[in-house]
Amino acid sequence: MKIMHCPLNGPRNIQEFVWMGEIKDVPDQASCADLDWTNYLFIENNFAGEVEEWWLHAPSNYLFVARRNTITDEVLWTKSAGDYFGRKQ
């Protein structure tokens, strides 16, 4: 069984989690082109290597950030959104 560490709930079975996409910079909604906004919403980079992603612990509905190696599928670390973005929740 594969285990992922949830910052709120601790080590849990990976089947309890939902991948929510990679973390990307949000374009300025007031000035970006339609194509830029569409790419932000729907296009993933699908980068081979280490990426930072949004994950959801479905039973508790807790959203957090994980750094994962997409080649080995190893989860390197997990952090609350507040810790990741430098704010307290």
C-alpha positions in Angstrom: 0.0 0.0 0.0 1.3 3.4 -0.9 1.2 6.1 1.8 1.1 9.8 1.4 1.6 12.2 4.3 -1.3 14.7 4.7 -0.2 17.9 6.6 -3.5 17.8 8.5 -4.3 14.1 8.9 -0.8 12.4 8.9 0.1 9.3 6.9 -2.9 8.0 4.9 -3.5 5.5 2.1 -2.9 7.2 -1.3 -6.4 6.2 -2.4 -7.8 8.8 -0.1 -6.2 11.6 -2.2 -7.2 13.4 -5.4 -4.6 15.1 -7.7 -5.7 18.7 -8.4 -3.1 19.9 -10.9 0.3 21.6 -10.9 0.8 24.9 -9.2 1.0 27.7 -11.8 1.3 31.4 -11.7 -2.1 33.0 -12.2 -2.2 35.4 -15.1 -3.6 38.9 -14.6 -7.3 38.4 -15.4 -7.8 42.0 -16.3 -5.1 42.1 -19.0 -4.3 38.6 -20.2 -5.4 37.3 -23.6 -8.1 34.7 -23.8 -5.5 32.1 -24.9 -3.3 32.8 -21.8 -6.3 32.3 -19.5 -7.4 29.1 -21.3 -3.9 27.7 -21.0 -3.9 28.5 -17.3 -7.2 26.7 -16.7 -6.8 23.7 -19.0 -3.2 23.0 -20.0 -0.7 21.1 -17.8 3.0 21.3 -18.5 3.4 17.5 -17.9 7.0 18.1 -16.8 9.2 15.0 -16.3 10.9 15.5 -12.9 10.1 17.3 -9.7 6.9 19.4 -9.7 4.8 21.1 -7.1 1.1 20.1 -7.2 -2.2 20.7 -5.5 -3.6 17.6 -3.7 -6.9 17.0 -1.9 -7.4 14.7 1.0 -11.0 13.7 0.0 -12.4 12.5 3.3 -11.5 15.7 5.1 -11.7 18.0 2.0 -8.2 19.3 2.9 -6.3 21.0 0.1 -2.5 21.1 0.3 0.7 21.2 -1.7 3.0 18.2 -2.5 6.3 18.1 -4.3 6.5 14.9 -6.4 8.9 13.4 -8.8 6.8 12.5 -11.9 9.4 10.0 -13.1 9.6 7.9 -10.0 6.1 8.9 -8.5 7.9 9.6 -5.2 6.3 12.3 -3.0 9.2 14.3 -1.7 7.3 16.5 0.8 3.9 17.9 1.6 3.0 21.3 3.1 -0.2 23.2 4.0 -1.0 25.9 1.6 -0.3 28.5 4.3 3.2 27.1 4.9 3.9 26.8 1.2 2.8 30.4 0.4 4.4 31.8 3.6 1.2 32.6 5.4 -0.4 31.1 8.5 -3.8 29.5 7.9 
